[in-house]
Amino acid sequence: MRKKWIKEELAVDQHVLDGLIEKLSCPPVIAKLLVLHGIDTPEKADIFFNPSIENLHDPFLFKDMDKAVERIIRAVELKEKIIIYGDYDVDGTTATSILLMGLRVLDANVGFYIPNRMIEGYGLSLTGNRAIESMHAQLVITVDCGINAVEEIADLNTCNIDVIVTDHHTPKEILPEAFAIIDPKLKDSTYPYSELSGAGIALKVLTAIFMKIGKDGNEAVGGYCDLAGLGTIADIVPLTGENRIIARLGIERLQQRKNMGINYLLNLSGLKQVLLKSSDIVFKLAPRINAAGRMGSADRAVELMTATNPDNAKQLALSIDSENFKRQKIDQDTFKTACDMVEAKYPDMNNTYFIVLAAEDWHPGVIGIVASKVVEKYNRPTILITISEGEGSGSGRSIQNFNIFDCLTHFEDYLISFGGHKYAAGLTILPEYIDILDEKLNEYAREILSEQEIQPQISVVNELNLQQIDDELIKWLKMFAPFGPKNMNPIFMSSNVMVVGYPYTVGMNHLKIKALQNEKTLDLIGFNMGDLIPFLKKGSRIDIAYSLEENNWQNISKIQGKLKDIRPSQ
């Protein structure tokens, strides 16, 4: 599908750009990038480039934080049984591990419970409640779930089990009657930042506990920011504000290899002696951790992250890595089937605004990943549903400018249950309602989205002459990391470059090409773009859209472009 290239227009006083260039001694394109981020003074640039623990907000700005912390401390002192109720994805398992390890340091009587994805599904359930009862829980702390578990928390209340909800998902109109609720997306939230991940909120809760008992709150941040950063980056939340600080600090601590279990998994991920980037977490580390919950029990992920025995940690890492290998094969098969279904079900893609696919044989652990890939290929909000024992379980992913959670609130009469946030949602549905839901979602999306918004787009921040690409530019670009939503690795374009030599493929159909402009060459790699080789003749003229990175191979560092698209020069 042909992509539309859009240049980001910048309406700003030239004096602002000139001031940044002069005072920071930075290239003009860096000044433009800063202004695109809303940074228009050297002082703001310093805060952005140097995320600090000191710039994190006071956790007691959460309305219920005092109440929650006092209850947790009382449970610790009285040796009441505390259960951390988590979720099976990376955000949920890292959040669980943060509170589990932090409370163990305080000698709490603490355990954890994570529902089985295939049997119980997401969040609290009555089945999970009975398991918690059998563990003699007196206090349950949810992480990355619970904000919409009205019935389930009411059930725990009847069992005289107090529940503290910590969650980052969007609440519905009716809130659960929990002892305390920590969620920055509450309508009356007093917290100044609303985009924290579940792991980020768990870190906030632990920081507040440490502060309340007289310990240094920064000790909690410093000790567990690797897991909080891992959960934040893996959950694809905006890497702005506090999330940027947590992610940067987290990558720095991950680089120090302080967590035994994660260190083993990093080695198995091919990241043994690598300077870690957010993309390494998203594409290599996080999928392995997710595989534990997708293919079996997410308990292993928590056990890995909290392991203190090297032999145990190593065996858990090997087991999870093996599960990931199986998950990759299932992913590939499911994605191929899904694409075939799209082509058959929606012959007129120009008039298709929402994709809904359902099958009886899909593994529930991979439909979220595959939905993301379908969105990436077709640029439409997508829900994949697997049907088992008369009920459909679905996972949805969205595109920019379309809130899939808000969308589903308009059609909850067709659903058994649903939850999520702007870009991702989960649901359960009776199979007989799937077709009508597809119809209704397409009608709704057609009203919300324009034709331009469903056309795949590339946002280009600046046109570069290849002569402008040098070590100095790369040095500045690296200071914008870690990259992620709302702080993406910037995409540049260069026009009328010449193809040098003969393009070729490496690995799984990845394109390798060398471009020449004004006697300066740039090596580029295009992942899954090998099919373009027949159109790239030696000496042909093309326009390229790409991001820039430093490629390290055998201790040799070289600037490389990562291709996003190619088009013939006009």
C-alpha positions in Angstrom: 0.0 0.0 0.0 1.6 3.3 -1.2 2.5 5.6 1.7 1.9 9.3 1.7 4.8 11.4 2.8 3.9 14.4 5.0 6.4 17.1 5.9 5.8 18.4 9.4 5.2 22.1 9.1 6.7 24.3 11.8 5.1 27.7 12.6 7.7 29.3 14.9 9.6 32.5 15.3 12.9 32.2 13.5 14.5 34.0 16.5 13.6 31.0 18.7 15.3 28.6 16.3 18.3 30.9 16.0 18.5 31.3 19.8 18.6 27.5 20.3 21.2 27.0 17.6 23.4 29.7 19.1 23.1 28.8 22.8 23.2 25.0 22.3 25.7 25.0 19.4 23.5 22.5 17.7 22.6 21.8 14.0 19.5 23.6 12.7 17.6 20.4 12.3 18.1 19.6 16.0 16.7 23.0 16.9 13.7 22.2 14.8 13.2 18.9 16.4 13.3 20.5 19.9 10.6 23.0 18.9 8.5 20.2 17.5 8.7 18.7 21.0 7.5 22.0 22.5 11.0 22.9 23.7 11.8 26.5 22.9 14.5 27.5 25.5 17.9 26.1 26.5 16.6 25.5 30.0 13.8 23.3 28.7 16.3 21.5 26.4 18.5 20.7 29.4 15.7 19.1 31.3 14.7 17.1 28.2 18.2 15.9 27.4 19.0 15.1 31.0 16.0 13.3 32.5 16.5 13.3 36.3 15.0 11.4 39.2 14.5 14.9 40.8 12.0 15.8 38.1 9.6 13.0 39.1 6.3 14.1 40.7 5.5 13.5 44.4 3.6 10.2 44.5 1.3 11.7 47.2 -0.3 13.9 44.5 -2.4 10.8 43.8 -5.7 11.5 45.7 -5.9 8.1 47.4 -2.1 7.5 47.9 -2.0 8.4 51.6 -4.9 6.0 52.3 -3.4 3.2 50.2 0.0 3.5 51.7 -1.3 3.5 55.3 -3.3 0.4 54.7 -0.3 -1.4 53.1 2.0 -0.4 55.9 -0.5 -1.7 58.5 -0.7 -5.0 56.6 3.1 -5.2 56.7 3.3 -4.5 60.4 0.5 -7.0 61.3 1.9 -9.7 59.0 -1.4 -9.8 57.1 -1.3 -11.8 53.9 -0.9 -9.4 50.9 -1.5 -10.6 47.4 -0.3 -8.6 44.4 -2.9 -9.3 41.6 -1.2 -8.7 38.3 -1.6 -9.0 34.5 0.2 -11.4 32.2 1.8 -8.9 29.9 5.2 -7.2 30.4 3.7 -4.2 32.1 1.7 -6.4 34.5 4.5 -8.8 35.3 7.1 -6.0 35.9 4.6 -4.1 38.1 3.9 -7.3 40.1 7.7 -7.9 40.5 8.3 -4.3 41.6 5.8 -4.5 44.5 6.7 -8.1 45.3 10.4 -7.4 45.7 9.9 -4.0 47.4 7.5 -5.4 50.0 9.8 -8.4 50.6 12.5 -5.9 51.6 10.1 -4.7 54.3 9.6 -8.3 55.5 6.0 -8.3 54.3 3.9 -11.5 54.1 3.4 -11.1 50.4 2.6 -13.3 47.4 1.2 -12.8 43.9 -1.5 -14.0 41.6 -1.6 -13.6 37.8 -4.6 -15.1 35.9 -4.2 -17.6 33.2 -4.7 -15.9 29.9 -6.3 -18.9 28.2 -8.6 -19.9 31.1 -9.5 -16.7 33.0 -8.6 -13.9 30.6 -7.6 -10.4 31.5 -8.1 -8.8 35.0 -9.9 -9.9 38.1 -12.4 -12.8 37.9 -14.5 -14.8 40.3 -12.3 -17.8 39.5 -9.3 -15.7 40.6 -11.1 -14.5 43.7 -11.6 -18.1 44.9 -7.9 -18.7 44.4 -7.0 -15.6 46.4 -9.4 -16.7 49.1 -7.5 -20.0 49.3 -4.3 -18.1 49.7 -5.8 -16.5 52.9 -5.4 -13.0 51.5 -6.4 -10.1 53.7 -5.3 -7.3 51.3 -5.2 -7.4 47.5 -3.2 -4.8 45.5 -4.1 -4.9 41.8 -1.5 -3.8 39.3 -2.2 -2.9 35.7 -5.8 -4.0 36.1 -8.9 -3.6 38.4 -10.3 -0.2 37.5 -13.4 -1.7 35.9 -13.7 -4.8 38.1 -16.8 -3.7 39.8 -18.5 -7.1 40.4 -15.2 -8.9 41.2 -14.1 -6.3 43.8 -17.6 -6.3 45.4 -17.2 -10.1 45.7 -13.9 -9.7 47.5 -15.4 -7.1 49.8 -18.0 -9.7 50.9 -15.0 -12.0 51.8 -13.6 -9.2 54.1 -10.6 -8.7 51.8 -9.6 -5.1 51.2 -8.7 -4.2 47.7 -6.3 -1.4 46.6 -6.6 -0.8 42.8 -3.6 0.5 41.0 -4.2 0.8 37.3 -3.6 3.0 34.3 -6.5 2.0 32.1 -9.5 4.2 31.3 -12.3 3.8 33.9 -15.9 3.4 32.9 -18.7 5.4 34.5 -19.1 3.2 37.6 -16.0 2.7 39.7 -15.4 -0.4 41.9 -15.9 0.0 45.7 -12.2 -0.5 46.5 -10.5 0.6 49.6 -8.4 3.0 47.5 -7.9 3.7 43.8 -4.7 4.9 42.2 -5.3 5.7 38.6 -4.1 8.8 36.8 -7.0 8.6 34.3 -9.7 9.1 36.9 -11.9 12.0 36.0 -11.2 13.8 39.3 -7.5 12.8 39.4 -5.2 15.3 41.1 -2.0 13.8 39.6 -0.3 16.0 37.0 0.6 13.3 34.5 -1.9 10.8 33.1 0.2 8.5 30.9 2.0 6.3 33.4 2.2 2.6 32.7 1.1 0.0 35.3 4.7 -0.6 36.2 5.2 3.2 36.6 2.3 3.4 39.0 3.6 0.4 40.9 6.9 2.2 41.3 5.0 5.3 42.5 3.3 3.2 45.2 6.5 1.7 46.4 8.2 5.1 46.4 5.3 6.4 48.6 5.6 3.5 51.0 9.4 4.1 51.4 8.8 7.8 52.0 6.1 7.1 54.6 8.3 4.8 56.7 11.2 7.2 56.6 13.3 5.6 53.8 14.6 7.5 50.8 12.0 7.4 48.1 14.7 7.6 45.5 15.9 4.3 46.8 12.8 2.7 45.4 13.2 4.4 42.1 16.9 3.6 41.8 16.4 0.0 42.8 13.5 -0.9 40.6 13.6 1.6 37.7 14.9 -1.2 35.4 11.7 -3.1 35.7 9.6 0.1 35.6 11.4 1.2 32.5 11.0 -2.2 30.9 7.2 -2.2 31.6 6.9 1.4 30.4 8.7 0.9 27.1 7.0 -2.5 26.4 3.5 -1.1 27.0 3.9 1.5 24.2 2.8 4.4 26.4 3.9 7.9 25.4 7.6 8.4 26.2 7.0 12.0 27.5 7.2 13.6 30.9 7.6 11.1 33.7 7.6 8.1 31.3 10.6 9.5 29.6 12.5 9.8 32.9 11.5 6.3 34.0 12.4 4.8 30.6 15.8 6.6 30.5 16.7 5.6 34.1 15.4 2.1 33.4 17.6 1.5 30.4 20.6 2.8 32.3 20.0 0.3 35.1 19.2 -2.5 32.6 22.6 -1.8 31.1 24.2 -2.3 34.5 22.7 -5.9 34.5 21.5 -5.7 38.2 18.5 -8.0 37.7 19.8 -11.6 37.6 16.9 -13.1 35.6 16.6 -10.3 33.1 20.4 -10.4 32.6 20.1 -14.1 31.5 17.2 -13.2 29.2 19.2 -10.3 27.7 22.0 -12.7 26.8 19.6 -15.2 25.2 18.1 -12.2 23.2 21.4 -11.5 21.6 22.0 -8.4 23.7 24.9 -9.6 25.8 27.4 -6.8 24.9 25.1 -4.3 23.4 24.4 -0.7 24.3 20.6 -1.1 24.9 18.0 0.9 23.0 14.3 1.1 23.5 13.9 -0.8 20.2 15.9 -3.7 21.8 13.3 -3.9 24.5 10.3 -3.6 22.2 11.4 -6.2 19.6 13.7 -8.6 21.5 13.3 -8.5 25.3 9.6 -7.8 25.8 8.3 -10.5 23.3 10.2 -13.1 25.3 8.7 -12.0 28.6 5.3 -11.8 27.0 5.7 -15.3 25.7 5.6 -16.7 29.2 2.0 -15.5 29.6 1.0 -16.0 26.0 2.1 -19.6 25.7 1.7 -20.8 29.3 1.9 -19.3 32.8 3.0 -15.7 33.3 4.1 -16.7 36.8 7.4 -17.7 35.3 8.1 -14.1 34.2 7.6 -12.9 37.7 9.7 -15.7 39.1 12.4 -14.8 36.6 12.5 -11.1 37.5 12.5 -11.8 41.3 14.9 -14.7 41.2 17.8 -14.8 43.6 19.3 -18.2 42.7 21.5 -18.2 39.5 20.6 -21.8 38.5 16.9 -21.1 38.9 17.1 -17.8 37.0 19.0 -19.5 34.1 16.5 -22.3 33.8 13.5 -19.9 33.8 15.2 -17.7 31.1 15.8 -20.8 28.9 12.2 -21.9 29.4 10.8 -18.5 28.5 13.1 -18.2 25.5 12.0 -21.6 24.2 8.3 -20.5 24.6 9.1 -17.4 22.5 10.4 -19.6 19.7 7.1 -21.4 19.6 5.2 -18.1 19.8 7.0 -16.7 16.8 5.9 -19.6 14.6 2.3 -19.3 15.7 2.5 -15.5 15.1 3.7 -16.0 11.5 1.0 -18.5 10.7 -1.8 -16.4 12.3 -0.7 -13.3 10.5 -0.7 -15.0 7.1 -4.2 -16.3 7.8 -5.4 -12.9 9.0 -4.0 -11.2 5.8 -5.7 -13.8 3.6 -9.0 -13.2 5.5 -8.7 -9.4 5.1 -8.2 -9.7 1.3 -11.3 -12.0 1.1 -13.6 -10.2 3.5 -12.8 -6.6 2.5 -12.3 -6.5 -1.3 -12.9 -2.7 -1.2 -10.3 -1.4 1.2 -11.0 2.2 0.3 -14.4 1.8 1.9 -13.2 -0.2 4.8 -12.5 1.8 8.0 -12.3 -1.0 10.6 -11.1 -4.6 10.4 -12.8 -7.3 12.5 -11.6 -10.9 12.0 -12.7 -14.1 13.9 -11.6 -17.7 13.8 -12.0 -20.8 16.0 -8.4 -22.0 15.9 -6.4 -18.9 16.8 -4.2 -19.0 19.9 -5.5 -16.4 22.4 -1.9 -15.5 23.4 -0.9 -14.1 20.0 -4.0 -12.3 18.6 -2.9 -9.0 20.2 0.5 -9.1 18.5 -1.1 -10.1 15.2 -3.7 -7.3 15.5 -0.8 -4.9 15.8 0.8 -6.3 12.6 -2.5 -6.0 10.7 -2.8 -2.4 11.8 0.8 -1.8 10.6 0.0 -3.3 7.2 -3.5 -1.9 6.5 -3.6 1.2 8.7 -7.0 0.4 10.1 -8.2 -0.1 13.6 -8.3 -3.9 14.0 -9.9 -6.5 16.3 -9.0 -10.2 16.1 -11.3 -12.6 17.9 -10.6 -16.2 18.8 -13.7 -18.4 19.4 -13.8 -21.2 22.0 -16.6 -22.9 23.8 -19.3 -20.6 22.5 -17.5 -17.3 23.4 -15.2 -15.0 21.5 -12.2 -13.4 23.1 -10.8 -10.4 21.2 -7.8 -8.1 21.2 -7.9 -4.7 19.4 -5.3 -2.2 18.3 -5.8 1.2 16.9 -4.3 3.9 14.7 -3.4 7.6 15.4 -6.5 9.8 15.9 -8.8 6.9 16.8 -9.6 6.0 20.4 -10.6 2.3 20.3 -11.8 2.3 23.9 -14.1 5.2 23.4 -15.4 3.5 20.3 -16.3 0.3 22.1 -18.2 2.2 24.8 -20.8 3.0 22.1 -21.4 -0.7 21.4 -21.1 -2.4 24.8 -24.7 -3.8 24.4 -23.1 -6.2 21.8 -20.3 -7.2 24.2 -20.0 -9.4 27.3 -17.2 -7.3 28.6 -14.4 -4.9 27.4 -11.6 -2.7 28.7 -8.5 -0.9 27.6 -7.3 2.5 26.5 -6.9 4.7 23.5 -4.7 2.4 21.4 -5.5 -1.1 22.7 -8.5 -2.9 24.0 -9.7 -6.4 25.0 -13.2 -7.7 24.8 -15.4 -10.8 25.1 -18.4 -11.3 22.8 -20.9 -14.0 21.8 -20.1 -15.2 18.2 -23.6 -14.3 16.9 -22.8 -10.6 17.5 -19.5 -10.5 15.7 -20.8 -9.6 12.2 -23.1 -6.8 13.4 -20.3 -5.4 15.6 -18.1 -5.3 12.5 -20.8 -3.4 10.6 -21.4 -1.0 13.5 -17.6 -0.4 14.1 -17.1 0.4 10.4 -20.1 2.9 10.4 -18.6 4.6 13.5 -15.0 4.7 12.2 -16.3 6.1 8.8 -17.7 9.1 10.7 -14.6 9.7 12.8 -11.8 9.1 10.3 -11.1 10.8 7.1 -9.8 9.1 3.9 -6.4 10.7 4.5 -6.2 9.2 8.0 -6.6 5.6 6.8 -4.0 6.1 4.1 -0.6 4.9 5.5 1.5 8.0 6.1 5.0 8.8 6.9 5.7 12.0 8.9 8.9 13.6 7.7 10.5 16.1 10.0 13.1 17.5 7.6 14.8 17.0 4.3 18.5 16.3 4.5 21.3 16.5 2.1 23.5 13.4 2.7 26.4 15.8 3.3 24.6 17.0 6.5 24.7 13.5 8.0 27.8 13.2 10.2 28.9 12.0 13.7 27.9 15.4 15.2 24.3 15.0 14.0 24.1 11.4 15.3 25.5 12.6 18.7 22.6 15.0 19.0 20.0 12.6 17.8 21.0 10.0 20.4 20.2 12.6 23.1 16.5 12.4 22.1 16.4 8.7 23.1 14.7 6.6 24.4 12.4 6.7 21.4 8.7 5.6 21.5 5.2 7.0 21.1 5.1 10.9 21.1 9.0 10.8 20.9 9.6 8.7 17.8 13.0 8.4 16.1 12.7 11.3 13.6 12.2 10.4 9.9 14.1 12.4 7.4 14.0 12.4 3.6 16.6 12.9 0.9 15.6 13.6 -2.7 17.1 12.5 -6.0 19.8 10.2 -4.5 21.4 7.7 -6.8 21.4 3.9 -6.2 25.1 2.8 -6.0 26.0 -0.7 -6.9 23.5 -3.6 -6.7 20.9 -3.7 -3.9 20.6 -7.1 -2.2 18.7 -8.9 0.6 19.8 -10.2 3.9 18.1 -12.2 6.6 14.3 -12.4 6.3 13.9 -10.4 3.1 15.6 -7.2 4.4 16.8 -4.8 1.7 20.4 -3.5 1.8 21.1 -0.5 -0.4 23.7 2.3 -0.8 22.7 5.8 -1.8 24.9 8.6 -3.2 24.3 12.3 -3.2 26.9 15.1 -3.7 29.8 12.6 -3.4 28.5 11.4 0.0 27.1 7.8 0.5 24.8 6.4 3.0 24.2 2.7 3.7 20.6 1.8 4.4 18.6 -1.2 5.5 14.9 -1.7 4.8 13.3 -4.4 7.0 10.9 -6.6 5.0 11.5 -4.5 1.9 13.4 -7.0 -0.2 10.5 -7.2 -2.7 11.5 -3.7 -4.0 14.8 -5.0 -5.5 13.4 -5.4 -9.0 12.5 -1.7 -9.1 16.0 -0.5 -7.9 18.4 -0.5 -10.8 22.0 0.5 -10.4 22.2 4.3 -11.1 18.5 4.9 -10.8 17.3 8.0 -9.0 15.0 7.7 -5.9 13.7 9.6 -2.9 14.3 7.9 0.4 12.5 8.3 3.8 14.6 7.0 6.7 15.7 7.3 10.3 19.3 7.4 11.4 21.1 5.2 13.8 24.6 4.1 14.8 25.3 0.5 13.7 27.9 -1.3 15.7 29.4 -4.4 14.2 32.6 -6.2 15.3 33.5 -3.1 17.4 33.2 -0.8 14.3 30.7 2.0 14.5 29.1 3.3 11.3 26.1 5.6 10.5 23.2 3.7 8.9 19.8 4.7 7.6 16.8 2.6 8.4 14.5 2.8 5.4 10.8 3.7 5.9 9.9 4.1 2.2 11.3 4.6 -1.3 9.7 6.3 -4.3 11.0 7.2 -7.8 12.4 10.7 -8.0 10.3 13.1 -10.0 
